[in-house]
Amino acid sequence: MRIAMDTYYLQAIFIAVVISIVFSRNKKIDLFPLIAVGIWLVGVCAIYYKYGSDQGSFYSNDQDVHLLFINGYIENEGFNFGSIIPLRYLITYPTFLLSKVGFSEILILKTIQILSFIGIYFKSKKILSSQGFPFKYWYFAFIASPLILFFSFLALRDLTLALLTISFVFESKFQRRAVFALLIFLLKPHLAIALLFGILALFLFRILRTKFDLFASILFLFASYFLGSVSYSVGAYFKDSFFPGLPIGLLTQAKISQLTLNFSGLQFFSLINDKGSVVAESVGFLLLARILLFDTFLIPITFVVVCVFFLRRLRGAAFVILTSFVFYLGLVSQTDFNSTRQNIPFLAAMGIVAVVNIEAAKNNRRENLLSHHEQ
């Protein structure tokens, strides 16, 4: 156990206070960032209290990987253009520089995530406002939701990717969208490729548009999954000069089940009978976690229902999100990586589309009732 007020706690408190002051300077104070930072402070301190210097292995050892990049490679090799993408310089290099003035590396990485979380909230709020919907409390089930908040406690890259993803998807200007695509590529190349594929798919869909949009959309989704699966082999060839062969059995029951579970955030079900699985907790514990972090499955399922039954607004964005996500899942299906984390970059974008269309459907129903009464 750590001493109650060692430097890690003091640094965490200092960072939380600075963030709170920054977001309290406006005359019209938004309480959400202050509440979020307070919860974040409790979360990161609780994790440190329990795990101490081993906290990098909590939930995901990618946190330890980031520390290895910073202390093992950047520290010894300095800046290297060839390492910008592999070592995730977008988040690790600023962390390295700040560590030189005494800050904890893992705490700076977590700070980047809480700032990304707050950025997701403000960006989503702006998009909703542009659609004519002021922010309501129930939106938190879909935007800046519990799972997203939990990830702000971790020294990962997922919330930064989520913020960049919604910025990319809902951006209308080509130059700004290109910048967001580049930033995503620097952090996670295959996610950037999936999103660019979604843009291309939308372009082709609009050109080939027919009276049978639903069937055309289904064909595009199948194509997205197939091309995503193939892209893994293509990427392996260009990256490692190794071609693992074309994917097989894409439409088997096992693959379809995995795709469905991955889409709904219930990936661990596919690993229950896998003796080599990294899932260490019981099924009951994992189900309880899904109930507490209900947005894991609520957002993607609601998004699909909205897309199928009452998609009235943000249709282009919804198409890009859906085809990109299916392409991405197709790619992931060819790897051993099978985690809720793979959904995080898409959840906030899905949540925005879901909320806007739920509100639009409610307004439409209200207008129909009023016109019926007037008659």
C-alpha positions as CSV (number, residue, x, y, z in Angstrom):
1,M,0.0,0.0,0.0
2,R,1.1,3.6,-0.8
3,I,1.4,6.4,1.7
4,A,-1.8,8.4,1.7
5,M,-0.4,11.5,0.2
6,D,2.6,10.5,-2.0
7,T,3.5,12.5,-5.1
8,Y,1.1,10.5,-7.4
9,Y,-1.9,11.7,-5.4
10,L,-0.6,15.2,-5.2
11,Q,-0.1,15.3,-8.9
12,A,-3.6,13.9,-9.6
13,I,-5.1,16.5,-7.3
14,F,-3.1,19.3,-9.0
15,I,-4.2,18.2,-12.5
16,A,-7.8,17.9,-11.4
17,V,-7.7,21.4,-9.9
18,V,-6.1,22.9,-13.0
19,I,-8.7,21.3,-15.4
20,S,-11.5,22.5,-13.1
21,I,-10.2,26.0,-13.1
22,V,-9.9,26.1,-16.9
23,F,-13.5,24.9,-17.4
24,S,-14.8,27.3,-14.7
25,R,-13.5,30.5,-16.3
26,N,-16.6,31.0,-18.5
27,K,-19.4,33.1,-17.1
28,K,-21.9,30.3,-17.9
29,I,-20.3,27.3,-16.1
30,D,-21.0,23.8,-17.4
31,L,-21.0,21.5,-14.3
32,F,-20.4,18.3,-16.3
33,P,-16.6,18.7,-16.8
34,L,-16.2,19.5,-13.1
35,I,-18.2,16.5,-12.0
36,A,-16.4,14.3,-14.6
37,V,-13.0,15.5,-13.3
38,G,-14.0,14.8,-9.7
39,I,-15.0,11.2,-10.6
40,W,-11.8,10.8,-12.6
41,L,-9.7,11.9,-9.6
42,V,-11.4,9.4,-7.4
43,G,-11.0,6.6,-10.0
44,V,-7.3,7.1,-10.8
45,C,-6.5,7.4,-7.1
46,A,-8.4,4.3,-6.3
47,I,-6.6,2.3,-9.0
48,Y,-3.3,3.6,-7.8
49,Y,-4.1,2.8,-4.2
50,K,-5.0,-0.8,-5.0
51,Y,-2.3,-1.6,-7.7
52,G,0.5,1.0,-7.1
53,S,3.3,0.6,-9.6
54,D,1.5,-2.4,-11.1
55,Q,-1.5,-0.3,-12.2
56,G,-0.4,-0.6,-15.9
57,S,-1.6,-4.2,-15.9
58,F,-5.1,-3.2,-14.7
59,Y,-7.7,-4.0,-17.3
60,S,-5.2,-3.8,-20.2
61,N,-1.5,-4.2,-20.4
62,D,-1.5,-1.7,-23.3
63,Q,-0.9,0.8,-20.5
64,D,2.4,-0.9,-19.7
65,V,3.2,-0.9,-23.5
66,H,2.8,2.8,-23.5
67,L,5.2,3.1,-20.6
68,L,7.7,0.8,-22.4
69,F,7.4,3.1,-25.5
70,I,8.2,6.1,-23.3
71,N,10.8,4.8,-20.9
72,G,12.4,2.1,-23.1
73,Y,12.4,3.5,-26.6
74,I,11.8,7.3,-26.6
75,E,14.0,7.8,-23.6
76,N,16.9,6.0,-25.2
77,E,16.4,6.7,-28.9
78,G,15.0,10.2,-28.9
79,F,12.7,11.4,-31.7
80,N,12.6,9.1,-34.7
81,F,10.4,9.8,-37.7
82,G,10.1,6.1,-38.4
83,S,8.6,5.5,-34.9
84,I,5.9,8.1,-35.0
85,I,3.1,5.6,-35.7
86,P,4.5,2.4,-34.0
87,L,5.3,4.2,-30.8
88,R,2.1,6.3,-30.9
89,Y,3.9,9.6,-30.6
90,L,0.6,11.5,-30.7
91,I,0.1,10.6,-27.0
92,T,3.5,9.2,-25.9
93,Y,5.8,12.0,-27.0
94,P,3.9,14.8,-25.1
95,T,3.8,12.5,-22.1
96,F,7.6,11.9,-22.4
97,L,8.2,15.7,-22.4
98,L,6.0,16.4,-19.5
99,S,7.6,13.5,-17.5
100,K,10.8,15.5,-17.7
101,V,9.4,18.1,-15.4
102,G,8.4,15.5,-12.8
103,F,4.9,14.3,-13.8
104,S,4.0,10.6,-13.7
105,E,3.9,9.2,-17.2
106,I,0.9,7.0,-16.6
107,L,-1.0,9.9,-14.9
108,I,-0.3,12.2,-18.0
109,L,-1.6,9.5,-20.3
110,K,-4.8,9.3,-18.1
111,T,-5.0,13.1,-18.2
112,I,-5.1,13.0,-22.0
113,Q,-8.0,10.5,-21.7
114,I,-10.1,12.6,-19.3
115,L,-9.5,15.7,-21.6
116,S,-10.6,13.5,-24.6
117,F,-13.7,12.5,-22.6
118,I,-14.6,16.1,-21.9
119,G,-13.9,16.9,-25.6
120,I,-16.4,14.1,-26.6
121,Y,-19.0,15.7,-24.4
122,F,-18.6,19.2,-25.8
123,K,-18.3,18.0,-29.4
124,S,-21.4,15.9,-29.0
125,K,-23.3,18.7,-27.4
126,K,-22.4,21.0,-30.3
127,I,-23.6,18.5,-32.9
128,L,-26.9,18.0,-31.0
129,S,-27.4,21.7,-30.7
130,S,-26.9,22.1,-34.5
131,Q,-29.7,19.6,-34.9
132,G,-32.0,21.6,-32.6
133,F,-31.7,19.5,-29.5
134,P,-30.4,21.1,-26.3
135,F,-28.6,18.6,-24.0
136,K,-30.8,16.5,-21.7
137,Y,-29.8,14.2,-18.8
138,W,-30.9,11.0,-20.5
139,Y,-28.4,11.6,-23.3
140,F,-25.6,10.5,-20.9
141,A,-26.7,6.9,-21.5
142,F,-25.5,7.4,-25.1
143,I,-23.0,10.3,-25.0
144,A,-20.1,10.6,-22.5
145,S,-21.6,7.4,-21.0
146,P,-20.4,5.2,-18.1
147,L,-18.2,3.0,-20.2
148,I,-16.5,6.0,-21.8
149,L,-16.0,7.5,-18.4
150,F,-14.4,4.3,-17.1
151,F,-11.9,4.4,-19.9
152,S,-10.8,7.8,-18.8
153,F,-9.3,6.1,-15.7
154,L,-6.9,4.2,-18.0
155,A,-3.7,5.1,-19.7
156,L,-4.9,4.0,-23.2
157,R,-5.6,5.8,-26.5
158,D,-9.3,4.8,-27.0
159,L,-11.0,8.0,-25.9
160,T,-8.6,10.2,-28.0
161,L,-9.6,7.9,-30.9
162,A,-13.3,8.3,-30.1
163,L,-13.0,12.1,-30.0
164,L,-11.1,12.1,-33.4
165,T,-13.7,9.7,-34.8
166,I,-16.7,11.8,-34.1
167,S,-14.8,14.9,-35.3
168,F,-14.0,13.0,-38.6
169,V,-17.5,11.6,-39.1
170,F,-19.5,14.8,-38.5
171,E,-17.1,17.2,-40.1
172,S,-18.3,18.7,-43.4
173,K,-15.1,20.5,-44.6
174,F,-12.7,18.3,-46.5
175,Q,-9.5,19.9,-45.2
176,R,-10.5,19.5,-41.5
177,R,-11.7,15.9,-42.1
178,A,-8.3,15.1,-43.8
179,V,-6.5,16.4,-40.7
180,F,-8.7,14.2,-38.4
181,A,-8.0,11.2,-40.6
182,L,-4.3,11.8,-40.4
183,L,-4.4,12.1,-36.6
184,I,-6.3,8.8,-36.4
185,F,-3.9,7.2,-38.7
186,L,-1.0,8.2,-36.5
187,L,-2.6,6.5,-33.5
188,K,-4.3,3.5,-35.2
189,P,-3.8,3.1,-38.9
190,H,-6.4,0.4,-39.5
191,L,-9.1,2.5,-37.8
192,A,-8.3,5.4,-40.2
193,I,-8.5,3.0,-43.1
194,A,-11.9,1.7,-41.9
195,L,-13.3,5.3,-41.7
196,L,-11.9,6.3,-45.1
197,F,-13.6,3.1,-46.5
198,G,-16.9,4.3,-44.9
199,I,-16.6,7.6,-46.7
200,L,-15.8,5.8,-50.0
201,A,-18.7,3.5,-49.4
202,L,-21.1,6.4,-48.9
203,F,-19.9,8.0,-52.1
204,L,-20.5,4.9,-54.1
205,F,-23.9,4.3,-52.4
206,R,-25.0,7.7,-53.5
207,I,-23.9,7.2,-57.0
208,L,-25.5,3.7,-57.3
209,R,-28.6,4.7,-55.4
210,T,-31.7,2.7,-56.4
211,K,-35.3,2.3,-55.3
212,F,-34.1,-0.6,-53.2
213,D,-32.0,1.3,-50.7
214,L,-32.4,-1.3,-47.9
215,F,-31.2,-4.2,-50.1
216,A,-28.3,-2.0,-51.4
217,S,-27.3,-1.1,-47.9
218,I,-27.3,-4.8,-46.9
219,L,-25.0,-5.6,-49.9
220,F,-22.7,-2.8,-48.8
221,L,-22.5,-4.2,-45.3
222,F,-21.6,-7.6,-46.6
223,A,-19.0,-6.0,-48.9
224,S,-17.7,-4.0,-45.9
225,Y,-17.2,-7.2,-43.8
226,F,-15.5,-9.1,-46.6
227,L,-13.2,-6.3,-47.6
228,G,-12.3,-5.6,-44.0
229,S,-11.4,-9.3,-43.6
230,V,-9.3,-9.2,-46.7
231,S,-7.6,-5.9,-45.7
232,Y,-5.9,-7.8,-42.8
233,S,-4.0,-10.0,-45.2
234,V,-3.2,-7.0,-47.4
235,G,-2.0,-5.0,-44.4
236,A,0.1,-7.9,-43.2
237,Y,1.8,-8.1,-46.6
238,F,2.7,-4.4,-46.7
239,K,3.7,-4.2,-43.1
240,D,5.6,-7.5,-42.5
241,S,6.1,-8.7,-46.1
242,F,4.0,-11.7,-45.2
243,F,0.8,-12.8,-46.8
244,P,-1.3,-15.0,-44.5
245,G,-3.7,-15.9,-47.3
246,L,-7.3,-14.8,-48.0
247,P,-9.8,-15.3,-45.2
248,I,-12.0,-18.4,-45.2
249,G,-15.2,-19.3,-43.5
250,L,-16.5,-15.7,-43.2
251,L,-20.1,-16.8,-43.3
252,T,-19.8,-19.8,-40.9
253,Q,-21.9,-19.9,-37.8
254,A,-18.9,-19.2,-35.6
255,K,-17.9,-16.1,-37.6
256,I,-21.4,-14.7,-37.8
257,S,-21.8,-15.3,-34.0
258,Q,-18.5,-13.6,-33.3
259,L,-19.6,-10.6,-35.5
260,T,-22.9,-10.3,-33.7
261,L,-21.3,-10.5,-30.2
262,N,-18.6,-8.1,-31.2
263,F,-21.2,-5.6,-32.5
264,S,-23.3,-5.8,-29.4
265,G,-20.3,-5.5,-27.0
266,L,-20.6,-9.0,-25.6
267,Q,-17.3,-10.3,-27.0
268,F,-16.5,-12.4,-24.0
269,F,-19.2,-14.9,-24.8
270,S,-17.2,-16.1,-27.7
271,L,-14.3,-16.9,-25.4
272,I,-16.1,-18.8,-22.6
273,N,-15.1,-22.2,-24.0
274,D,-11.7,-21.1,-25.2
275,K,-9.1,-22.6,-22.9
276,G,-6.5,-20.2,-24.1
277,S,-8.7,-17.2,-23.5
278,V,-7.4,-14.1,-21.6
279,V,-10.7,-13.6,-20.0
280,A,-9.9,-14.3,-16.3
281,E,-13.2,-13.4,-14.6
282,S,-16.3,-15.5,-14.3
283,V,-19.2,-15.1,-16.7
284,G,-21.4,-13.8,-13.9
285,F,-18.9,-11.0,-13.1
286,L,-18.6,-10.1,-16.8
287,L,-22.4,-9.9,-17.1
288,L,-22.6,-7.8,-14.0
289,A,-20.0,-5.5,-15.5
290,R,-22.1,-5.2,-18.7
291,I,-25.1,-4.3,-16.6
292,L,-23.2,-1.6,-14.8
293,L,-21.6,-0.4,-18.0
294,F,-24.9,-0.8,-19.9
295,D,-23.9,1.5,-22.7
296,T,-21.6,-1.3,-23.9
297,F,-24.5,-3.0,-25.6
298,L,-27.2,-0.3,-25.3
299,I,-25.6,2.1,-27.8
300,P,-24.8,-0.3,-30.7
301,I,-28.1,-2.1,-30.4
302,T,-30.1,1.2,-30.3
303,F,-28.0,2.5,-33.2
304,V,-28.9,-0.6,-35.3
305,V,-32.6,-0.3,-34.4
306,V,-32.6,3.4,-35.3
307,C,-30.8,2.7,-38.7
308,V,-33.3,0.0,-39.6
309,F,-36.6,1.5,-38.5
310,F,-36.6,5.3,-38.1
311,L,-33.5,6.9,-39.5
312,R,-34.6,10.5,-40.4
313,R,-31.5,12.6,-39.8
314,L,-27.7,12.2,-40.1
315,R,-28.2,9.5,-42.6
316,G,-24.8,10.0,-44.3
317,A,-23.0,9.9,-40.9
318,A,-25.0,6.8,-39.9
319,F,-24.0,5.0,-43.2
320,V,-20.3,5.9,-42.7
321,I,-20.3,4.7,-39.1
322,L,-22.0,1.4,-39.9
323,T,-19.9,0.5,-42.9
324,S,-16.7,1.6,-41.2
325,F,-17.6,-0.4,-38.1
326,V,-18.4,-3.6,-40.0
327,F,-15.2,-3.2,-42.1
328,Y,-13.3,-2.8,-38.8
329,L,-14.9,-5.8,-37.3
330,G,-14.1,-7.8,-40.4
331,L,-10.5,-6.9,-40.0
332,V,-10.5,-7.7,-36.3
333,S,-12.1,-11.0,-36.9
334,Q,-8.8,-12.2,-38.5
335,T,-6.9,-11.4,-35.4
336,D,-6.7,-12.7,-31.8
337,F,-7.8,-9.3,-30.5
338,N,-11.4,-9.6,-29.2
339,S,-12.3,-6.9,-26.7
340,T,-14.9,-4.3,-25.9
341,R,-12.1,-1.7,-26.5
342,Q,-12.4,-2.2,-30.3
343,N,-15.9,-0.7,-30.1
344,I,-15.0,2.4,-28.1
345,P,-14.0,4.7,-31.0
346,F,-17.4,4.2,-32.6
347,L,-19.7,4.3,-29.6
348,A,-19.8,8.1,-29.2
349,A,-20.6,8.6,-32.9
350,M,-23.3,5.9,-32.7
351,G,-24.8,7.5,-29.6
352,I,-25.1,10.9,-31.4
353,V,-27.0,9.4,-34.3
354,A,-29.2,7.4,-32.0
355,V,-30.1,10.4,-29.8
356,V,-30.8,12.7,-32.7
357,N,-33.1,10.3,-34.4
358,I,-34.9,9.3,-31.2
359,E,-35.6,13.0,-30.6
360,A,-36.7,13.5,-34.2
361,A,-39.1,10.5,-34.0
362,K,-40.6,11.9,-30.8
363,N,-41.0,15.4,-32.4
364,N,-42.6,13.8,-35.5
365,R,-45.0,11.8,-33.3
366,R,-45.9,14.9,-31.4
367,E,-46.6,16.9,-34.6
368,N,-48.8,14.1,-35.9
369,L,-50.8,14.0,-32.7
370,L,-51.3,17.8,-32.8
371,S,-52.4,17.8,-36.5
372,H,-54.8,14.9,-35.7
373,H,-56.3,16.9,-32.8
374,E,-56.6,20.0,-35.0
375,Q,-58.6,18.1,-37.6
